[in-house]
Amino acid sequence: MTTSVFPPGPKARYPLEFLVRFGNDRIGFLEEMASFGDVSHIAFNNTHMYLLNHPDMIRDLLVTNHRMFSKSRALKVAQRLLGQGLLTSEGDYHLRQRRLVQPAFHRQRMGGYAEVMANYAARTADRWQDGAQVNMAQEMMRLTLAIVGKTLFDADVEDEAPQIGEALTESLHAVNRLLLPGGPTMEKLPLPANRRAEEARQVLNDAVYRIIQERRASGHDRGDLLSMLLEARDEEHDGSQMTDEQVRDEAMTLFLAGHETTANALIWTWYLLAQNPAEERRLHAELDQQLAGRLPTIDDLPNLPYTRMVLSEVMRLFPPAYVVGRQPIEDYEVRGWVIPAGSTVFASQYVMHRDPRYWYDAERFDPLRWTADEIAKRPKFSYFPFSAGPRNCIGESFAWTEGILALATLAQRWRARLMPGLAVALEPMITLRPKHAIEMTLHRR
């Protein structure tokens, strides 16, 4: 057994090189680590980081041996924004909260959610104008924020979407800064960025606490997630209800996860369709044949296989969650290497989803990778956009339903084209966002 030698990995050429690159080119850094093999390693700032880049290792990390790991430092830092929500909590508390939230995502509730999703997408389609130039990133963020507000909290936040969206963006930047060495120290300084972050947190807290307090005051059970959270009791322990702070943490987590990830998937969908007209035409043909201009419903999902293939391929190339991090609770052995307890272990969806060992012509957008025959040829964990195991995304079915119905509703009536000379770059924060505005011109079909 190898105990004293680290796996191969990039070597720093100058002091703080890894810090600079991790801050400026996180995706490129992960890709370089993967080039050293299925297990790679770097060390900087007294931290040892390992990347696991094989489907079997990802299965063991997230499923088979999940009890040997805790969440990564990144999500512990994210507690500054999300509190002890599902994304960041651990252990028994996480399991209790997941049990309380799970019924909101049961299949029988999806029909009602689906109607809201299609109707809000139709409102966006009605608002768009032929020949107009839009920032598609803002458009999709606004749409998905309105959907999650209405479906999960029965709150109409569409008018507030720009302010809430800006506050979420500012908060994500603050979390990103905290991840850098020296970040916690910088947070204590009287810097403009820190003031903006505090103001953003206040905007988000005000919005969420207002919704909670209005619902408590009404005493009305509307059958949505918020009512479920307010009424739920921890029957396995003291029978207590959640405090406003606990409800806030779950609401904030679902605001972020429920709108941010789907919005990013839809943004990248418009971007890729604009560059792949043959695939766009095939999508339009399916929508025209199956829907004939009407709004889609949840019953249409099985009849829109190519629409789902498009989204599957988008999330292969631009997975909203692009990296998963864990920390081993005890020493963990993989391929003869011992990863010490307390190290940081990564598996990257972005890197794995483009690995040519599992994906032919890996950089090309090809929704036909998602036929049943093609799926059967690949290892299961070569694709894991919603993570896997006990901590997989609780809202996966919600996200698929929202993505398919929103895309079907909008693409029936509109196509979009990138503005000439548009520079598109990645901004990997908690999710994989575009760094700049995605300026597109709308064309009525």
N, C-alpha and C positions, 0 to 999 in steps of 0.2 A: 504494500500500500504506500502511495506517495503521500508524505506528510510534511516535508520541509521545502518542497518546490512548488511554486505557484503555476497554474496553467499558463499557456502563452497569452500574450496580449500586447497592445500598443505600449511603446516606451516613450516617456516624456523627453522631448528634445531640449526643453528649457523650463525653468521654474514656472509653475502655475499654468503650464500649457493645457493640462486636462481641465482645469477650472475654466479657462477661457473658451475652450472648445465645447465643453458641456453647456456653457451659457449661450454660445453663439450658434452651435451646429449640433444639437443633441442627436438628431437622426443620423447625420453623417458619422458621429462618434459611435453610435450603436452598430452601424453598418461596418465600420472598421473593426470593432471588436469581433463581430461575427466572422470576419475574414480570417481570423486566427483559429477557427475550428468550432466544434459544438460546445466546448467549454472554454471561455476566455476570461481574462482577469486584468484589472488595473488597480492601482493603489494611488490615492492622493488625499491629502489633508487627513492622514491617519485613518482613512476609510478604505476597506477592501471591497471591490465591486466585481461581481461575476455575472457573465451573460450566459444563459443556457439557450442553445439554439438547435434543438432537435425535438420533434414531436413527442417522442417517448419521455424525454426529460421534462417537457412542459406538462404532460399528463401527470407525471409523478409529483411535480411541484404543486400543481393546482388541485389535483384530485387524490391520487393514491396516498401521498405523504403530506397532505395539507396540514395535518395537526402538528407537524414539526416546524411550522413557520408562523410568524406573526406578520402583520402588515408592514410595509416599508416605511422608512422615515418620511417619504414624500406625503403619504396619506396621514401620517401623524402631524405633519406641518399643516396639512389641509384642515385639521380640526380648528384652526384659527378662524376659518370661514364657515365650516359645516358643523362644528360642534361634534357631539357624539351621535351622528347619524349613521345610517346603514353602511355608508362607504368607508367610514373611519373607525367605527366601534369594533370591539374585539370580544371574544369569549362568550360567556353566558349572556351578557347584556346584548350583544349582537344577535344571538339566537332568539332571545325574547322579542326584541324589536322586529326582527324579520318575520316572526310568527304573527305579530300584530299587524304588520303592513301587508303581508302576503294576500289576504282576501281581496284587497283592492285590485289585484291583478288576475283574479280568477277569470276563467273564460266567460262565465255568464255576464260579467260586467263589460266585456269588450264591445258588445253590440251598442250599448249606449255611448261608450267612448268613441266608437267608430263614426257614429252620426255627427258628433261634435267635430271630429277631425276633418271629415269631408266638408262640413258646412263652413268651418273656419278657412279651409283651403279655398273654397268657392268664393268667400269674401275677398280673399287676396286676389284671386283670378278676376273678380269683378272690378277691383280697384286698379289693376294694371291697365296701361294704355299702350296701344300699338305704336311702336317706334320710340317709346320712352326708354331712357337710360336709368338703370337702377343698380344699386349695390346689392348683389344677390345675397351676400353674407348677412346684411341687415334685414333683408326681406325674409329670409328663412329663420333667422333668430326671432324676429317679431312674430312670425306665424307659430312656431313651435312653443314659444313662451305663452302665447294666448291659449293654445291648445292645452298645455299642461295646467295652466291656471284654472281653466274651465272644467276639465275632466276630473282632476284630482281634488280641487278645492272649491269648485263651483263659484269661482271668482272671475269677473271680467277684468283682466289686466291688460287688454290689448292697447288701451290708450296710454298706459304706463310703460309699455314694453320698451320704448327707447331708453327711458331713465333706468329701468331695472336692468336692461341689457348692458348699458354702460357701466352700471355699478358692478355687475357680475364680471365684466371684462377687467375692470380696475382691481377687483378682489383677486381674480386669477393671476394678474401680474404681480400682486403683492405676495401671493403664495409662491410664485415662481422665484421671486427675489429671495424669499426665506430659505429656499432649497440650496442656494449657493453658500459656500463656506463664508462665514462672516455675516450671513444674512440676519440671524437673530440680533446681532450687535447693531447692524445698520438700522434695524426696525425701531430701535430705541432713540435714534437721533431725530432732531426736529427738521426733517427733510420734507420738501414738497410732496414727494411720492408717498411718504408715510401719512401725510395729512389727507391726501386724496384717497388712500386706502381706507382710512378711518371713516371718512365721509361716505365712501361707498358701502362699507359695512352697515353704517347707520341707515342708509337708504333701503338696503335689503331687509334689515331687521324691522324697520318701520312698516314696510309693506307686509311682511309675513306676520308680525305680531298684530297688525290691524285686522288682518283676515281672521286670525285665531280669536281675538277679542270680540269681533262682531259675531262670530259663530257662537261663542260661549254665551254672549248676551241674548242671542235669539233663542237658544235652547232647542233649536230645530235640527232634527236628524235628517240630513238630505241624502243619506245613503252613499256619500262619496268618501274618499280617503280621509279627508279632514274630520268628518263626523266619526268615522271609525277610530281614528287616533284619539279623539276627545272622549269617546265612550268606552274605549278599550280598558280592561282591567287585567292586571298581572295575576291571573288566578293561581299560578303555580307558586307564588310567593305571598305577598301581603294583601293582594287584592286591590292595590292602589291604582289610581288612574295616572296618566302621564301629566307631568307639570307642563306649564306653558313653554318652558325652556326645552323640554324633551320633544314636544310637538314641533317647536320651532326648528330644532336640529333635523328632524326627519323631513319637515316641509322644505327647508333650505336645500337639503341633499337632493330631494326629488325635483325641486325647481331647477337645480343645476343639471342633474343627470337626465331628467326627463325632457329638457329642452335643448341643452347644449349639444348632446351627442347626436340626436336626430337632426338638429339644424346643420351640424357639420356634415353629416352624411348627405343631406339634400344639397348643400352648397357644392360639394364635390361632384354630386350627380349632374347638376347643371353644367359644371365646368367640363366634365368628361363627355357628356352628350354633345356639347357644342363642337367638340373636336372629333367626334366620331359619328358623322351623319348617317352612315349605313345602320348602325345600331340604334340611333335615334328613330329612323324610319321604321325599323322593326318594332320598336316600342309603340310608336304611334299607331301602327297597324293593329297591334293587339288591343289597344285602348279603344280604337274606333270600332273594331269588331265586337268586343265584349260589352262596351258601355254605350256606344252610339249616342254620345253626348250627355247622358244622364250622370248624376253623381254616383260614385261607387258606394257600396255598402260592405259590411263585413262578409256577407254571403258571396261577394265577388272575389274575395281573396284567392280561393282555389282556381279561379278562372283567369288569373293574371300571372301565370308562371314567369313570363319573360320580364315583367315589371319587377318581380322579386329577384330574378337573376341579375338584373341591372343593379339593384341595390346591393346584392351580395358581392358583385364585382367591385362596386365603388368602395365597399368596406374592406375589400381585400387590399386595394391600392392605397386607400386613405382611411385606415381604421380610426374611428373617433377616439377610442382608447388604444394608444399606440405602444404602450409598454406597461407591464405588470411588475410590481416590485414586492419582494418578501424579505424577511430576515429570519434565518434559521434560529430556532430556540436552543438547539444543541448542534454540535458538529454534524455536518451532513456530507455523506460521501456520494460522489457521482463520477463514474468512469475512472475510479481509482484516485480521484482528487478529493481531498478533504476540505470542505468549505467551513471555516470556523463559525461557531455561534456568534451572532451579532453582526456578521457581514451583511452586505446588501446583495441580493440575488435578483437579477432581472430576466424576464422573458419578453421579447418585443414582438407584438403583432405586426408592426410595420416591416420588420426584418424578415420574420418567418413567412409572411404573406407574399414576399417577393423572392423567396429562395428558389433558385432555378432547379433544385433537386426535386421539387414538388410542383412547380408551376412552369409549364412551357411558355416560352416568350414572355417572361414574367412581368415585364414592364408594360405590356400591351393590354389595353382595355378590351376584354372579350367576355361578355356575359354568358356565352355558350360553355364556359368552363363549368357551369352550374347545372348541366343536365345530370340526371341520376347516374348515367354511366361514367361521366367524368368525375363526379364526387366519389364514386366507389373506388376509383384508382388511387386516391390520395389517403395518406394517414389522417386520422380524425383531427389530431391536434396540429396539423399544418395550417389550420384556420380556427381562430378563437377570438372573434371581434367582441364578444360579450364576456370574455374570460371563461371560466369553467369551474366545476366543482361546487362545493357548498357556498362559495362566495361569488358565484356567477351573478350577472346582472339580474336583479329581481324583476326589472321591467322589460325583459327581452321581448316578450310577446307584444307588449304595448308599443315598443319601438318599431317592430316589424309592421304592425298594423298601421301605425301613424305614417311611417315612411312610404309604404305602398299606397295608402289612400291619398296622402298629400301629393305624391308624385303623379298618381293617376288623375287626380282632379285637375292639377295645374297643367300637366303635359297634354291633356286632351285639347286644351284651348291655346296653349302658348308654346313657343320655342324661344330660346334665348341664345344670343351670340356674344362672344367676348369682344370687348372693345379692342381695336387694333393697337398693338404694342403694349398690351397689358402685361405687367410683370407679376407673376404669381409665385409666391414663396410660402413655405411652411412656417407655422409658429407653434411648435410643440409645447404646450403648457400641461395642464391636467388632461386636456383633450388636444386633438390635432386640428388646429384652426388654420385658416389662411392668414398670412401675416398682414396682407394689405387688402383693401377693398377689392371685391370681385365685381368690377364694373361690366355690366352686360346690357345689350339692347334687346328689348322685347319685341317679338313678332307674333302677331295673332295668326293662328292656323286657319 
